[in-house]
């Protein structure tokens, strides 16, 4: 008699995959890697982790196939294994926002604290941008902007935003975007 059924063996692999993302630092690293291929050093700096700690988290995710790695000289670069990882992250976010009261409260508090800001759909943004009715402002770091951005977008990293807003006509509407929803 077999001690492990094939079904349980598959579930064990699913559990290993789930365990590999079951840590706040790994999710933060995945968010960074989702923006494009990055070295361990850059990922550590962006997340505030030590290089050794970031490397250990990334290696665990590599072992289960969530990220891939390539070596270039002394540096190791990581990227998402495929778009299914983005789907997984999106599903986690949606489920958490819908079912975990604390997540819902944090999201509502964040957006309620943004004064009179209002979301703009992709369709609205494209229409406004084509009509030159808005300035499209990308507040991501320059390396993320360089990997891809909306046509005509102006890059001003969030940390520089307050100091540089005077560069814009106060009568002109501004639509800003970043990496998150």
Short mmCIF file of the C-alpha atoms (twelve columns), coordinates in Angstrom:
data_MODEL
# 
_entry.id   MODEL 
# 
loop_
_atom_site.group_PDB 
_atom_site.id 
_atom_site.type_symbol 
_atom_site.label_atom_id 
_atom_site.label_alt_id 
_atom_site.label_comp_id 
_atom_site.label_asym_id 
_atom_site.label_seq_id 
_atom_site.Cartn_x 
_atom_site.Cartn_y 
_atom_site.Cartn_z 
_atom_site.pdbx_PDB_model_num 
ATOM 1   C CA . UNK A 1   0.000   0.000  0.000   1 
ATOM 2   C CA . UNK A 2   1.364   3.414  -1.005  1 
ATOM 3   C CA . UNK A 3   2.004   5.793  1.882   1 
ATOM 4   C CA . UNK A 4   1.332   8.874  -0.261  1 
ATOM 5   C CA . UNK A 5   -1.332  9.141  -2.887  1 
ATOM 6   C CA . UNK A 6   -0.532  11.077 -6.071  1 
ATOM 7   C CA . UNK A 7   -3.183  13.612 -5.084  1 
ATOM 8   C CA . UNK A 8   -1.488  14.288 -1.737  1 
ATOM 9   C CA . UNK A 9   1.900   14.523 -3.451  1 
ATOM 10  C CA . UNK A 10  0.512   17.208 -5.769  1 
ATOM 11  C CA . UNK A 11  -1.027  19.036 -2.810  1 
ATOM 12  C CA . UNK A 12  2.353   18.941 -1.061  1 
ATOM 13  C CA . UNK A 13  3.869   20.722 -4.078  1 
ATOM 14  C CA . UNK A 14  1.040   23.295 -4.025  1 
ATOM 15  C CA . UNK A 15  1.773   23.856 -0.322  1 
ATOM 16  C CA . UNK A 16  5.494   24.363 -1.044  1 
ATOM 17  C CA . UNK A 17  4.585   26.970 -3.650  1 
ATOM 18  C CA . UNK A 18  2.179   28.715 -1.272  1 
ATOM 19  C CA . UNK A 19  4.808   28.659 1.476   1 
ATOM 20  C CA . UNK A 20  7.290   30.346 -0.839  1 
ATOM 21  C CA . UNK A 21  5.080   33.463 -1.034  1 
ATOM 22  C CA . UNK A 22  3.848   33.301 2.549   1 
ATOM 23  C CA . UNK A 23  6.160   36.015 3.824   1 
ATOM 24  C CA . UNK A 24  5.822   39.793 3.655   1 
ATOM 25  C CA . UNK A 25  9.413   40.264 2.442   1 
ATOM 26  C CA . UNK A 26  8.959   37.749 -0.374  1 
ATOM 27  C CA . UNK A 27  5.789   39.514 -1.496  1 
ATOM 28  C CA . UNK A 28  7.626   42.833 -1.443  1 
ATOM 29  C CA . UNK A 29  10.474  41.330 -3.466  1 
ATOM 30  C CA . UNK A 30  7.957   39.941 -5.965  1 
ATOM 31  C CA . UNK A 31  6.397   43.389 -6.303  1 
ATOM 32  C CA . UNK A 32  9.819   44.773 -7.186  1 
ATOM 33  C CA . UNK A 33  10.696  41.937 -9.567  1 
ATOM 34  C CA . UNK A 34  7.321   42.382 -11.278 1 
ATOM 35  C CA . UNK A 35  8.584   45.786 -12.472 1 
ATOM 36  C CA . UNK A 36  11.425  44.158 -14.390 1 
ATOM 37  C CA . UNK A 37  14.583  42.146 -13.982 1 
ATOM 38  C CA . UNK A 38  16.671  43.337 -11.059 1 
ATOM 39  C CA . UNK A 39  19.897  42.349 -9.310  1 
ATOM 40  C CA . UNK A 40  19.898  41.072 -5.750  1 
ATOM 41  C CA . UNK A 41  21.726  44.242 -4.693  1 
ATOM 42  C CA . UNK A 42  19.048  46.523 -6.163  1 
ATOM 43  C CA . UNK A 43  16.258  44.399 -4.687  1 
ATOM 44  C CA . UNK A 44  17.891  44.473 -1.261  1 
ATOM 45  C CA . UNK A 45  18.305  48.240 -1.411  1 
ATOM 46  C CA . UNK A 46  14.714  48.807 -2.584  1 
ATOM 47  C CA . UNK A 47  13.221  46.614 0.146   1 
ATOM 48  C CA . UNK A 48  15.550  47.576 2.987   1 
ATOM 49  C CA . UNK A 49  16.761  43.985 3.382   1 
ATOM 50  C CA . UNK A 50  20.346  42.852 3.652   1 
ATOM 51  C CA . UNK A 51  21.749  41.330 0.461   1 
ATOM 52  C CA . UNK A 52  22.059  37.945 2.184   1 
ATOM 53  C CA . UNK A 53  18.446  38.040 3.404   1 
ATOM 54  C CA . UNK A 54  17.067  39.148 0.027   1 
ATOM 55  C CA . UNK A 55  19.130  36.448 -1.677  1 
ATOM 56  C CA . UNK A 56  17.774  33.719 0.611   1 
ATOM 57  C CA . UNK A 57  14.169  34.780 -0.026  1 
ATOM 58  C CA . UNK A 58  14.765  34.936 -3.779  1 
ATOM 59  C CA . UNK A 59  16.441  31.521 -3.832  1 
ATOM 60  C CA . UNK A 60  13.460  29.971 -2.078  1 
ATOM 61  C CA . UNK A 61  11.114  31.448 -4.702  1 
ATOM 62  C CA . UNK A 62  13.451  30.279 -7.481  1 
ATOM 63  C CA . UNK A 63  13.367  26.698 -6.183  1 
ATOM 64  C CA . UNK A 64  9.588   26.530 -6.677  1 
ATOM 65  C CA . UNK A 65  9.656   28.295 -10.044 1 
ATOM 66  C CA . UNK A 66  8.151   31.679 -9.165  1 
ATOM 67  C CA . UNK A 67  11.243  33.609 -10.248 1 
ATOM 68  C CA . UNK A 68  14.153  32.807 -12.515 1 
ATOM 69  C CA . UNK A 69  17.751  33.872 -12.083 1 
ATOM 70  C CA . UNK A 70  20.679  34.550 -14.357 1 
ATOM 71  C CA . UNK A 71  24.257  35.314 -13.464 1 
ATOM 72  C CA . UNK A 72  26.231  38.130 -15.058 1 
ATOM 73  C CA . UNK A 73  29.736  38.222 -13.667 1 
ATOM 74  C CA . UNK A 74  29.458  38.588 -9.891  1 
ATOM 75  C CA . UNK A 75  25.802  39.654 -10.036 1 
ATOM 76  C CA . UNK A 76  22.629  37.576 -10.015 1 
ATOM 77  C CA . UNK A 77  19.534  39.026 -11.682 1 
ATOM 78  C CA . UNK A 78  15.991  37.864 -10.961 1 
ATOM 79  C CA . UNK A 79  12.773  38.151 -12.931 1 
ATOM 80  C CA . UNK A 80  9.306   36.640 -12.701 1 
ATOM 81  C CA . UNK A 81  9.066   33.166 -14.171 1 
ATOM 82  C CA . UNK A 82  5.931   34.129 -16.113 1 
ATOM 83  C CA . UNK A 83  2.753   36.222 -16.050 1 
ATOM 84  C CA . UNK A 84  0.954   33.629 -13.927 1 
ATOM 85  C CA . UNK A 85  2.899   34.990 -10.941 1 
ATOM 86  C CA . UNK A 86  1.260   38.386 -11.520 1 
ATOM 87  C CA . UNK A 87  -2.109  36.641 -11.612 1 
ATOM 88  C CA . UNK A 88  -1.284  35.007 -8.281  1 
ATOM 89  C CA . UNK A 89  -0.333  38.336 -6.689  1 
ATOM 90  C CA . UNK A 90  -3.481  39.982 -8.035  1 
ATOM 91  C CA . UNK A 91  -5.640  37.156 -6.699  1 
ATOM 92  C CA . UNK A 92  -3.996  37.396 -3.268  1 
ATOM 93  C CA . UNK A 93  -4.641  41.147 -3.161  1 
ATOM 94  C CA . UNK A 94  -8.282  40.801 -4.223  1 
ATOM 95  C CA . UNK A 95  -9.027  38.018 -1.767  1 
ATOM 96  C CA . UNK A 96  -7.329  39.919 1.075   1 
ATOM 97  C CA . UNK A 97  -9.175  43.171 0.302   1 
ATOM 98  C CA . UNK A 98  -12.492 41.328 0.129   1 
ATOM 99  C CA . UNK A 99  -12.122 39.026 3.125   1 
ATOM 100 C CA . UNK A 100 -9.681  40.506 5.620   1 
ATOM 101 C CA . UNK A 101 -11.141 43.449 7.485   1 
ATOM 102 C CA . UNK A 102 -7.741  44.942 8.356   1 
ATOM 103 C CA . UNK A 103 -6.640  45.005 4.690   1 
ATOM 104 C CA . UNK A 104 -9.918  46.616 3.653   1 
ATOM 105 C CA . UNK A 105 -9.544  49.201 6.438   1 
ATOM 106 C CA . UNK A 106 -5.941  50.005 5.436   1 
ATOM 107 C CA . UNK A 107 -6.882  50.422 1.761   1 
ATOM 108 C CA . UNK A 108 -9.901  52.626 2.586   1 
ATOM 109 C CA . UNK A 109 -7.862  54.744 5.017   1 
ATOM 110 C CA . UNK A 110 -5.107  55.209 2.450   1 
ATOM 111 C CA . UNK A 111 -7.461  56.396 -0.265  1 
ATOM 112 C CA . UNK A 112 -9.657  58.466 2.079   1 
ATOM 113 C CA . UNK A 113 -6.527  60.321 3.215   1 
ATOM 114 C CA . UNK A 114 -5.750  61.405 -0.332  1 
ATOM 115 C CA . UNK A 115 -8.010  64.498 -0.137  1 
ATOM 116 C CA . UNK A 116 -9.812  65.062 -3.420  1 
ATOM 117 C CA . UNK A 117 -7.950  62.522 -5.536  1 
ATOM 118 C CA . UNK A 118 -10.122 60.342 -7.690  1 
ATOM 119 C CA . UNK A 119 -9.283  57.256 -9.711  1 
ATOM 120 C CA . UNK A 120 -9.243  57.358 -13.505 1 
ATOM 121 C CA . UNK A 121 -9.928  54.257 -15.572 1 
ATOM 122 C CA . UNK A 122 -7.500  53.163 -18.270 1 
ATOM 123 C CA . UNK A 123 -10.019 54.094 -20.937 1 
ATOM 124 C CA . UNK A 124 -10.545 57.569 -19.451 1 
ATOM 125 C CA . UNK A 125 -6.802  58.123 -19.177 1 
ATOM 126 C CA . UNK A 126 -6.167  57.158 -22.798 1 
ATOM 127 C CA . UNK A 127 -8.965  59.443 -23.967 1 
ATOM 128 C CA . UNK A 128 -7.729  62.381 -21.855 1 
ATOM 129 C CA . UNK A 129 -4.131  61.792 -22.905 1 
ATOM 130 C CA . UNK A 130 -4.958  61.644 -26.625 1 
ATOM 131 C CA . UNK A 131 -6.885  64.899 -26.293 1 
ATOM 132 C CA . UNK A 132 -3.935  66.504 -24.427 1 
ATOM 133 C CA . UNK A 133 -6.407  67.357 -21.656 1 
ATOM 134 C CA . UNK A 134 -4.105  66.139 -18.863 1 
ATOM 135 C CA . UNK A 135 -0.459  65.813 -17.951 1 
ATOM 136 C CA . UNK A 136 0.353   62.150 -17.373 1 
ATOM 137 C CA . UNK A 137 2.797   61.871 -14.499 1 
ATOM 138 C CA . UNK A 138 4.657   58.639 -13.765 1 
ATOM 139 C CA . UNK A 139 5.896   58.734 -10.158 1 
ATOM 140 C CA . UNK A 140 7.903   55.494 -10.265 1 
ATOM 141 C CA . UNK A 141 11.693  55.447 -9.943  1 
ATOM 142 C CA . UNK A 142 13.591  56.253 -13.174 1 
ATOM 143 C CA . UNK A 143 14.713  52.655 -13.765 1 
ATOM 144 C CA . UNK A 144 11.096  51.443 -13.695 1 
ATOM 145 C CA . UNK A 145 10.049  54.303 -15.996 1 
ATOM 146 C CA . UNK A 146 12.824  53.275 -18.416 1 
ATOM 147 C CA . UNK A 147 11.470  49.721 -18.552 1 
ATOM 148 C CA . UNK A 148 8.150   50.997 -19.891 1 
ATOM 149 C CA . UNK A 149 5.680   53.813 -19.428 1 
ATOM 150 C CA . UNK A 150 2.575   55.371 -20.927 1 
ATOM 151 C CA . UNK A 151 3.141   57.388 -24.107 1 
ATOM 152 C CA . UNK A 152 3.835   61.040 -23.302 1 
ATOM 153 C CA . UNK A 153 4.223   60.399 -19.568 1 
ATOM 154 C CA . UNK A 154 6.550   62.640 -17.582 1 
ATOM 155 C CA . UNK A 155 8.716   60.899 -14.980 1 
ATOM 156 C CA . UNK A 156 9.059   62.565 -11.602 1 
ATOM 157 C CA . UNK A 157 9.840   60.032 -8.870  1 
ATOM 158 C CA . UNK A 158 7.507   60.280 -5.898  1 
ATOM 159 C CA . UNK A 159 10.287  61.410 -3.551  1 
ATOM 160 C CA . UNK A 160 10.877  64.466 -5.813  1 
ATOM 161 C CA . UNK A 161 7.234   65.223 -6.505  1 
ATOM 162 C CA . UNK A 162 6.525   67.906 -3.914  1 
ATOM 163 C CA . UNK A 163 9.629   69.904 -4.848  1 
ATOM 164 C CA . UNK A 164 8.887   69.742 -8.582  1 
ATOM 165 C CA . UNK A 165 5.126   70.352 -8.756  1 
ATOM 166 C CA . UNK A 166 5.794   74.053 -9.370  1 
ATOM 167 C CA . UNK A 167 7.051   73.046 -12.835 1 
ATOM 168 C CA . UNK A 168 3.450   72.484 -13.914 1 
ATOM 169 C CA . UNK A 169 0.669   74.921 -14.743 1 
ATOM 170 C CA . UNK A 170 -1.686  74.837 -11.730 1 
ATOM 171 C CA . UNK A 171 -4.668  75.082 -14.077 1 
ATOM 172 C CA . UNK A 172 -3.642  71.899 -15.932 1 
ATOM 173 C CA . UNK A 173 -5.121  68.666 -14.620 1 
ATOM 174 C CA . UNK A 174 -2.552  66.031 -13.689 1 
ATOM 175 C CA . UNK A 175 -3.089  62.274 -13.702 1 
ATOM 176 C CA . UNK A 176 -0.392  60.458 -11.758 1 
ATOM 177 C CA . UNK A 177 0.287   56.749 -11.748 1 
ATOM 178 C CA . UNK A 178 2.652   54.341 -10.059 1 
ATOM 179 C CA . UNK A 179 3.200   50.580 -10.039 1 
ATOM 180 C CA . UNK A 180 0.256   49.598 -7.847  1 
ATOM 181 C CA . UNK A 181 -3.462  49.425 -8.379  1 
# 
